[in-house]
Amino acid sequence: MTRPGRAVAILLVLLYCFADYAAAECVVELAVAGSQRLFKTHLSAGCTPVEREARAVDASAVVAALKRGQTIDLAGVVIRGDVALDALPVTESPPAIDDIIDRDDKEIRVIGGPVAIVDSVVRGTVTHRTAVGTLVFSGPVTFVGTTFERMVDLSRSVFTQPVAWSGAVFLREGYFVQCHFLRGVTGEKTAFGSHTRFHRSQFHGPVTLQQSGFSGMAEFLEVRFDQDANLSRTYFKRGTGFSGSHFKQLADFSETLFDGDAFFTFTRFDGDAFFRRATFRATADFDDAQFNAREDFSKTFFEKGPQFTRARRSATHPDSLGIENRQVQYVITLSLLLFSAVLIAYLVRSR
């Protein structure tokens, strides 16, 4: 290679290395100076774990921003410490929300703007611990792709705008007891941890937890679903309870896997109930359930015999014992054996 050609080659290598370095550079984006209504920190995908830890956001700073009424906009960050939402001040003029909050209610806390914590890691707890108070989220809440390493307890919260937590990971407890979700909830491919509770919560808008996983106990007791509920292809590893819940529209559990006991006792399905190709590897208890529209248990696999004692079945439902059901398989096998025995006897007599 000639000397000029060697120089060009070296230059190209240097340019390539510089471009690769620039692409991997950790870019930090903060709120523009003077943006008093915005608490913002974005770390680019090029930031290393060490760089993210070095630029960690203190939970106390997040709580202080909420007290000031600022919008929370965090992406790719590490939040260090506990986010104690019950430390927010009680409002003197609570919003009136029909059938949920009255102006006479006490201990109402309000988060005035949007809360977005995306593709981040929350090291501490996120809690709203009060037995009588209510926490109101006035703006949309987005936890897409974020990992919560410790307990999340947002019980007695009212979410007035859409909630999105697709791809989020809750490693420990996730408590959403007596919550109201006034708009849609999107939670596709979400991983829930050791214990998840939605006891007596109400979903006023559509909810999807499609392809999500519950590794621990999952409680949906006495929950009301006003619009479509999509839990298809979801995995419940341990015990699951929907007892006393009310599905007003579509309830879709198609291809869902229940590894532990599943209870749907006294559950009311006013809309179509789809359990097509679902798998129940333990108890499947539908005692006293009401199916007031179409029900589809076709090709459902029951490891044990399902329980439908006193259940009110709809007039239009496919055969609830599909070919994947072990009882049906036993019947088919026995029929084939009997047919084979008769055929053998006939052939012997024919000789």
C-alpha positions in Angstrom: 0.0 0.0 0.0 1.3 3.4 -0.9 2.0 6.1 1.7 -1.1 8.2 0.7 -3.3 5.1 0.7 -2.0 4.1 4.2 -2.8 7.6 5.4 -6.4 7.4 4.0 -6.9 4.0 5.7 -5.8 5.4 9.1 -8.0 8.4 8.7 -11.0 6.1 8.0 -10.3 4.0 11.0 -10.0 7.1 13.2 -13.3 8.4 11.8 -15.0 5.1 12.5 -13.7 5.0 16.1 -14.8 8.5 16.7 -18.3 7.8 15.3 -18.6 4.7 17.5 -17.5 6.7 20.5 -20.0 9.5 19.7 -22.8 7.0 19.3 -22.0 5.5 22.7 -21.7 8.8 24.5 -23.9 9.3 27.5 -26.2 12.2 26.7 -27.9 13.9 29.6 -31.0 16.0 28.9 -32.4 18.3 31.6 -35.2 20.7 31.7 -34.6 24.0 30.0 -33.5 26.8 32.4 -36.6 28.7 33.6 -38.9 25.7 33.1 -40.3 25.9 36.6 -43.2 23.5 35.9 -41.0 20.7 34.7 -38.7 18.2 36.6 -36.9 16.4 33.8 -33.9 14.2 33.5 -33.3 12.0 30.4 -30.2 9.7 30.1 -29.5 8.3 26.6 -29.2 4.6 25.8 -25.4 5.1 25.6 -25.1 5.7 29.3 -23.4 2.9 31.2 -24.7 1.5 34.5 -21.9 3.3 36.3 -22.8 6.6 34.7 -26.5 6.1 35.5 -25.6 5.5 39.2 -23.4 8.6 39.2 -26.3 10.7 37.9 -29.0 9.0 40.1 -32.0 11.0 41.0 -32.9 11.3 44.7 -36.4 10.2 45.6 -36.7 13.2 47.9 -36.1 15.5 44.9 -39.0 13.7 43.1 -41.3 14.2 46.1 -40.2 17.9 46.4 -41.0 18.4 42.7 -44.5 16.9 43.2 -45.1 19.2 46.1 -44.2 22.2 43.8 -46.8 20.9 41.3 -44.1 20.1 38.7 -44.5 17.6 35.8 -42.3 14.5 36.3 -40.4 13.5 33.2 -37.7 10.9 33.8 -36.2 8.5 31.3 -33.3 6.1 31.6 -32.5 7.1 35.2 -31.9 5.5 38.6 -34.1 6.7 41.4 -32.5 6.3 44.8 -34.5 6.2 48.0 -38.2 5.8 48.9 -40.9 7.8 47.2 -43.3 8.5 50.0 -46.4 10.0 48.4 -48.2 10.3 51.7 -45.7 13.1 52.5 -47.5 15.3 49.9 -49.7 18.0 51.5 -53.4 17.5 52.0 -55.3 19.8 49.6 -57.9 22.3 51.0 -59.9 22.2 47.9 -60.2 18.6 46.7 -61.6 17.9 43.2 -65.1 16.5 43.1 -65.3 13.2 41.2 -68.8 11.8 41.0 -69.3 8.6 43.1 -65.6 8.6 44.1 -64.6 11.8 45.8 -66.9 14.3 47.6 -65.9 17.7 48.6 -66.5 16.7 52.2 -63.9 13.9 52.0 -60.8 14.5 54.2 -57.1 13.8 53.5 -57.1 14.2 49.8 -53.7 14.6 48.1 -53.4 15.7 44.5 -50.6 15.2 41.9 -51.4 18.0 39.5 -49.5 17.0 36.4 -48.3 14.1 34.3 -45.9 11.5 35.9 -43.6 9.7 33.4 -40.9 7.4 34.7 -39.7 5.5 31.6 -37.0 2.8 31.1 -35.7 3.5 34.6 -34.9 1.7 37.8 -36.6 2.6 41.1 -34.4 1.3 43.9 -36.7 2.2 46.9 -40.4 1.8 47.7 -43.2 3.8 46.1 -46.0 4.1 48.7 -49.2 5.9 49.5 -49.9 4.6 53.0 -53.1 5.8 54.4 -56.2 4.0 55.6 -58.6 6.9 55.0 -57.0 9.2 52.5 -57.1 9.4 48.7 -54.4 10.2 46.2 -55.5 11.8 42.9 -53.4 11.7 39.8 -54.7 14.5 37.6 -52.5 13.7 34.6 -51.5 10.5 32.8 -49.2 8.1 34.5 -46.5 6.3 32.5 -44.2 3.6 33.9 -43.3 1.9 30.6 -40.2 -0.2 30.7 -39.4 0.7 34.3 -38.2 -1.8 37.0 -39.4 -1.3 40.6 -37.0 -3.2 42.8 -39.1 -2.9 46.0 -42.8 -2.6 47.0 -45.2 -0.4 45.1 -48.3 0.5 47.1 -50.6 3.0 45.3 -53.7 1.8 47.1 -56.7 4.2 47.4 -55.5 6.2 44.3 -57.6 7.7 41.6 -56.1 7.8 38.1 -58.1 10.3 36.2 -56.1 9.9 32.9 -54.7 6.9 31.0 -52.2 4.6 32.8 -49.4 2.9 30.8 -47.0 0.4 32.3 -46.3 -2.0 29.4 -42.9 -3.7 29.8 -42.6 -2.6 33.5 -41.2 -5.0 36.0 -42.5 -5.2 39.6 -40.0 -7.3 41.5 -41.8 -7.2 44.8 -45.3 -6.4 45.9 -47.6 -4.4 43.8 -50.7 -3.1 45.7 -53.5 -1.3 44.0 -56.3 -1.8 46.5 -59.5 0.2 46.1 -58.1 2.2 43.1 -60.2 3.9 40.5 -58.9 3.9 36.9 -61.1 6.4 35.1 -59.4 5.9 31.7 -57.7 3.1 29.9 -54.9 0.9 31.5 -52.3 -0.5 29.1 -50.0 -3.1 30.6 -48.8 -5.5 27.9 -45.9 -7.7 28.7 -45.7 -6.5 32.3 -44.0 -8.6 34.9 -45.7 -8.6 38.4 -43.8 -9.9 41.4 -44.3 -11.8 44.7 -47.8 -10.5 45.5 -50.2 -8.4 43.4 -53.5 -7.0 44.7 -56.3 -5.1 42.9 -58.8 -5.9 45.6 -62.1 -3.8 45.2 -60.6 -1.7 42.4 -62.6 -0.3 39.5 -61.5 -0.1 35.9 -63.8 2.4 34.3 -62.0 2.3 31.0 -60.6 -0.6 28.9 -57.8 -2.6 30.4 -55.2 -4.9 28.8 -52.7 -7.1 30.6 -52.1 -9.2 27.5 -48.9 -11.4 27.6 -48.2 -10.3 31.2 -46.9 -12.5 33.9 -47.8 -12.8 37.6 -45.0 -14.8 39.4 -46.7 -14.6 42.8 -50.2 -14.4 44.2 -52.6 -12.4 42.1 -55.8 -11.0 43.7 -58.5 -9.4 41.6 -61.2 -9.9 44.2 -64.4 -7.9 43.9 -63.0 -5.9 41.0 -65.3 -4.1 38.5 -64.4 -4.0 34.8 -66.7 -1.5 33.1 -65.2 -2.0 29.6 -63.3 -4.7 27.8 -60.7 -6.6 29.9 -58.0 -8.3 27.9 -55.9 -10.8 29.9 -55.2 -13.2 27.0 -51.9 -15.1 26.9 -51.2 -14.1 30.4 -49.3 -16.3 32.9 -50.5 -16.8 36.5 -47.8 -18.9 38.3 -49.5 -19.1 41.7 -53.0 -18.8 43.1 -55.3 -16.4 41.3 -58.6 -15.0 42.5 -61.3 -13.2 40.5 -64.0 -14.1 42.9 -66.8 -11.6 43.3 -65.6 -9.6 40.3 -67.9 -8.1 37.6 -67.0 -8.0 34.0 -69.5 -5.7 32.2 -68.0 -6.2 28.7 -65.7 -8.7 27.1 -63.5 -10.8 29.5 -60.8 -12.4 27.4 -58.6 -15.1 29.0 -57.8 -16.9 25.7 -54.6 -18.9 25.8 -54.0 -17.9 29.4 -52.0 -20.3 31.7 -53.1 -20.8 35.3 -50.3 -22.8 37.0 -51.9 -22.4 40.5 -55.5 -22.5 41.7 -57.8 -20.2 39.9 -61.0 -19.0 41.6 -63.9 -17.4 39.7 -66.6 -18.0 42.3 -69.5 -15.6 42.3 -67.9 -13.9 39.3 -70.4 -12.2 36.9 -69.7 -12.1 33.2 -72.2 -9.7 31.5 -70.2 -9.7 28.3 -68.6 -12.5 26.3 -66.3 -14.7 28.4 -63.5 -16.2 26.3 -61.3 -19.0 27.8 -60.5 -20.6 24.5 -57.2 -22.7 24.7 -56.6 -21.6 28.3 -54.8 -24.1 30.5 -55.7 -24.8 34.2 -53.1 -27.0 35.8 -54.7 -26.9 39.3 -58.2 -26.1 40.7 -60.5 -24.2 38.3 -63.4 -23.1 40.5 -66.4 -21.4 38.7 -68.9 -22.2 41.4 -71.9 -19.7 41.5 -70.5 -17.8 38.5 -72.9 -16.1 36.1 -72.4 -16.2 32.3 -74.9 -13.8 30.9 -73.5 -13.7 27.3 -71.5 -16.0 25.2 -68.9 -18.2 26.9 -66.1 -20.1 25.1 -64.2 -22.9 26.8 -63.4 -24.7 23.6 -60.1 -26.4 23.5 -59.5 -25.5 27.1 -57.2 -27.9 29.1 -58.2 -28.7 32.7 -55.6 -30.7 34.7 -58.4 -31.4 37.2 -62.1 -31.4 36.5 -63.5 -27.9 36.5 -66.1 -26.9 39.1 -69.3 -25.2 37.9 -71.6 -25.9 40.9 -74.6 -23.6 40.8 -73.0 -21.7 38.0 -75.5 -20.0 35.6 -74.4 -21.0 32.2 -75.4 -19.1 29.0 -77.6 -20.7 26.4 -74.9 -20.1 23.7 -71.6 -21.7 24.6 -69.3 -24.1 22.8 -68.4 -27.4 24.4 -66.5 -26.5 27.5 -64.5 -29.8 27.3 -62.3 -29.5 24.3 -60.1 -32.3 22.9 -57.2 -31.0 25.0 -59.1 -31.8 28.2 -57.8 -34.8 29.9 -61.2 -36.2 30.6 -62.1 -36.1 26.9 -58.7 -37.7 26.1 -59.6 -40.6 28.5 -62.9 -41.1 26.8 -61.3 -41.1 23.4 -58.6 -43.5 24.5 -61.2 -45.8 26.1 -63.4 -45.7 23.0 -60.4 -46.6 20.8 -59.5 -49.5 23.0 -63.0 -50.8 23.0 -63.2 -50.5 19.2 -59.8 -52.3 18.9 -61.1 -55.1 21.1 -64.3 -55.5 19.1 -62.3 -55.5 15.8 -59.9 -58.1 17.1 -62.8 -60.3 18.2 -64.5 -60.0 14.8 -61.3 -60.9 13.0 -60.8 -63.9 15.2 -64.3 -65.2 14.6 -64.0 -64.6 10.9 -61.2 -67.1 10.7 
